């Protein structure tokens, strides 16, 4: 699919998400990213995850992160925060996450010309600059960070700003649809996500069972846990609201430059998918 003036804004936003999200996601799946966190004392996957993703907010405690990350049980977040700041402060965590991400991307896209990466970074940064920050806590915190000196650093930071901006909008859509965190996870498992990918977020089996029951009472799941037409329509509305809330950067960039950026990002995204599991919890379609 290419970008055209006939596209609905939400369709373009979803298309571009599938191209910049893989750029960001190397920070979760590439060994170099994990090694960068471990080098500053953030050993264990979840220490690096919570420290790196929460660091733009400063040395925060668990409550804002529970709210902003949405799908993690409060006690799981509280195990990591604020304790991780004793191992590596927010500034050190930010340096580590950028270092690991850039090293990962450099390994994956080394065959692409420097000018290709520089142009992609310039256009993606221009799109990120157009992402409104009002009501977007994680998007705003990432948008306020300094841009990297080199193309891969700028590219990754812009991708991260855009994905957190989109994630803020997704959380708002879930809240507006009156879905709580466990219900949102239980719905994804019922539809298209292997349970193992989402069960590690700290919720008890009882909480999972109660969420499935609430979805069944709502008419979104059958009594044996299968999605209903009503549920599919309800969650489709959530996804459409998410896409429309993420459309502003691409409307501002315009179809010609957005299509050029899509072309530039395509081989980078393909390379990044080499380290992203096809059934990963971030929900990216396989390439």
C-alpha positions in Angstrom: 0.0 0.0 0.0 1.2 3.5 -0.8 0.2 6.8 0.6 -2.2 8.8 -1.6 -4.5 11.8 -1.2 -7.5 9.3 -1.3 -6.4 7.6 1.9 -8.4 8.2 5.0 -6.1 9.9 7.6 -6.4 7.0 9.9 -5.4 4.5 7.2 -2.2 6.5 6.6 -1.5 6.7 10.3 -1.7 2.9 10.6 0.4 2.3 7.5 3.1 4.6 8.8 3.0 3.0 12.3 3.9 -0.4 10.7 7.0 1.4 9.3 8.3 3.3 12.3 7.3 1.0 15.1 9.9 -1.6 14.1 12.6 1.1 14.3 11.6 1.8 17.9 11.1 -1.9 18.8 14.7 -3.0 18.4 15.2 -1.6 21.9 13.1 -4.5 23.2 14.4 -7.3 21.2 18.0 -6.8 20.1 20.8 -8.2 22.3 22.8 -5.0 21.9 20.0 -3.0 23.5 19.8 -5.3 26.5 23.6 -5.3 26.8 23.6 -1.5 27.0 21.2 -1.5 29.9 23.2 -4.3 31.7 26.4 -2.2 31.3 25.0 0.4 33.7 23.6 -2.1 36.2 20.1 -2.6 34.8 20.2 -6.4 34.7 17.1 -8.4 33.9 14.7 -7.5 31.1 12.1 -5.6 33.1 14.6 -3.3 34.9 15.8 -2.1 31.5 12.3 -1.9 30.2 10.9 0.2 33.0 13.9 2.4 33.5 14.4 3.1 29.8 10.8 3.7 28.9 10.0 5.7 32.1 13.3 7.7 32.1 11.9 10.6 30.0 9.5 11.3 32.9 12.4 11.8 35.3 12.9 9.9 38.6 9.3 9.0 38.9 7.6 6.6 41.2 5.2 3.9 40.1 1.9 5.7 40.0 2.4 7.8 36.8 4.0 4.8 35.1 1.1 2.5 36.0 -1.2 5.1 34.4 0.8 5.8 31.3 1.9 2.3 30.5 -1.6 1.1 31.2 -1.3 -2.7 30.9 1.0 -3.6 33.8 -0.2 -4.6 37.2 0.6 -1.9 39.8 2.6 -4.3 42.0 4.8 -5.2 39.0 5.6 -1.6 38.3 6.3 -0.9 42.0 8.9 -3.7 42.0 10.9 -1.8 39.5 10.2 1.8 40.4 11.6 3.8 42.0 14.3 1.2 42.9 15.9 1.2 39.4 17.0 4.8 39.9 19.4 3.6 42.6 21.1 1.5 39.8 21.0 4.1 37.0 19.4 7.5 37.1 17.1 8.7 34.3 19.9 10.4 32.4 22.0 7.3 32.5 19.1 5.2 31.5 18.3 7.5 28.6 21.9 7.3 27.4 21.9 3.5 27.6 18.6 3.1 25.7 19.8 5.3 22.9 23.2 3.7 22.8 21.7 0.2 22.6 19.1 1.2 20.0 21.7 2.9 17.7 24.1 0.0 18.0 21.2 -2.4 17.2 20.1 -0.4 14.1 23.7 0.1 12.9 24.1 -3.7 12.9 20.8 -4.2 11.1 21.0 -1.5 8.4 24.8 -1.3 7.7 24.2 -1.9 4.0 22.0 1.2 3.5 23.7 4.4 2.4 24.3 7.1 4.9 22.2 9.6 2.8 19.3 7.2 2.9 19.4 7.1 6.7 19.9 10.9 7.0 16.9 11.6 4.7 14.7 9.1 6.7 15.8 10.7 10.0 15.1 14.2 8.7 11.6 13.4 7.4 10.6 11.2 10.5 11.8 14.0 12.8 9.7 16.5 10.8 6.7 14.3 11.3 7.4 13.9 15.0 7.6 17.7 15.3 4.0 17.9 14.1 2.7 15.5 16.8 0.6 17.5 19.2 1.7 16.9 22.8 -1.4 18.1 24.7 -2.7 15.1 26.7 0.1 12.9 25.5 2.3 12.3 28.5 4.8 9.8 27.1 4.8 11.4 23.6 5.4 14.8 25.1 8.2 13.6 27.4 10.0 12.0 24.5 9.5 15.0 22.2 11.2 17.2 24.8 14.5 15.1 24.7 17.5 16.4 22.7 17.8 15.1 19.2 20.7 12.8 18.5 23.8 14.0 16.7 23.8 11.2 14.1 21.1 10.0 11.7 20.4 6.7 13.5 20.0 8.5 16.8 17.7 11.0 15.3 15.8 8.3 13.5 15.3 6.2 16.6 14.3 9.2 18.8 11.7 10.4 16.2 10.3 6.8 15.9 10.1 6.6 19.7 8.3 10.0 20.0 5.7 9.0 17.4 5.1 5.5 18.9 4.6 6.9 22.4 2.4 9.6 21.0 0.3 7.0 19.3 0.3 4.9 22.4 -1.0 7.8 24.5 -3.9 8.1 22.0 -4.5 4.3 22.2 -4.8 4.4 26.0 -7.2 7.3 25.7 -9.3 5.3 23.3 -9.3 2.3 25.6 -10.4 4.5 28.6 -13.1 6.1 26.5 -14.4 2.6 25.6 -14.5 1.7 29.3 -11.9 -1.0 29.0 -9.6 -1.5 31.9 -6.0 -2.9 31.5 -6.8 -6.6 32.1 -9.9 -6.4 29.9 -7.8 -5.0 27.0 -5.2 -7.7 27.4 -7.8 -10.5 27.7 -9.5 -9.2 24.5 -6.2 -9.3 22.6 -5.6 -12.9 23.8 -9.1 -13.9 22.7 -8.6 -12.4 19.3 -5.0 -12.7 18.0 -2.3 -12.8 20.7 -0.7 -15.9 22.2 -1.4 -15.8 25.9 2.3 -16.3 26.8 3.1 -12.8 25.3 0.8 -11.0 27.7 0.6 -13.1 30.9 3.9 -11.7 32.2 2.4 -8.3 33.1 1.7 -9.1 36.7 -2.0 -9.8 36.7 -3.2 -12.9 38.7 -5.2 -15.7 37.1 -8.1 -14.6 39.1 -7.9 -11.1 37.6 -7.6 -12.6 34.1 -10.7 -14.8 34.8 -12.7 -11.8 36.1 -11.7 -9.7 33.1 -12.9 -12.4 30.7 -16.2 -12.7 32.6 -16.7 -8.9 32.4 -16.1 -9.0 28.7 -18.6 -11.9 28.4 -21.2 -9.9 30.5 -20.6 -7.0 28.1 -21.3 -9.2 25.1 -17.8 -9.0 23.7 -16.9 -12.7 24.4 -19.0 -15.8 24.4 -19.3 -17.9 27.5 -16.4 -20.1 26.2 -14.2 -17.0 25.5 -14.6 -16.6 21.8 -15.0 -13.0 20.3 -18.5 -11.9 19.3 -19.5 -9.7 16.5 -20.3 -7.0 19.0 -16.9 -7.3 20.6 -15.1 -7.1 17.2 -17.1 -4.0 16.3 -16.3 -2.4 19.7 -12.6 -3.0 19.5 -12.5 -2.0 15.8 -13.8 1.4 17.0 -11.0 1.6 19.5 -8.4 0.9 16.8 -10.0 3.4 14.4 -10.0 6.1 17.2 -6.3 5.3 17.8 -5.5 5.7 14.1 -7.4 9.0 13.8 -5.7 10.4 16.9 -2.3 9.6 15.3 -3.0 11.2 12.0 -1.9 14.8 12.5 1.8 14.3 11.8 1.1 12.7 8.4 -1.5 15.3 7.4 1.1 18.0 8.2 3.8 16.3 6.3 1.6 15.8 3.3 1.1 12.8 1.0 4.2 13.3 -1.2 6.7 13.5 1.7 4.8 10.9 3.7 5.1 8.5 0.7 8.8 9.3 0.3 9.3 8.6 4.0 7.4 5.3 3.7 9.8 4.3 0.9 12.8 5.2 3.0 11.6 3.4 6.1 10.6 0.2 4.3 14.0 -1.5 4.1 14.8 -0.3 7.7 11.6 -1.8 9.0 12.3 -5.1 7.1 15.7 -5.2 8.7 14.3 -4.5 12.1 11.8 -7.3 11.8 14.7 -9.8 11.7 14.9 -9.4 15.5 11.2 -8.8 16.3 9.3 -12.0 17.0 6.3 -12.5 14.6 3.9 -12.9 17.6 5.4 -10.1 19.7 3.2 -8.3 22.3 3.5 -5.0 20.4 1.0 -6.4 17.8 3.0 -5.6 14.6 1.8 -7.5 11.5 4.5 -9.9 10.3 6.5 -8.8 7.2 
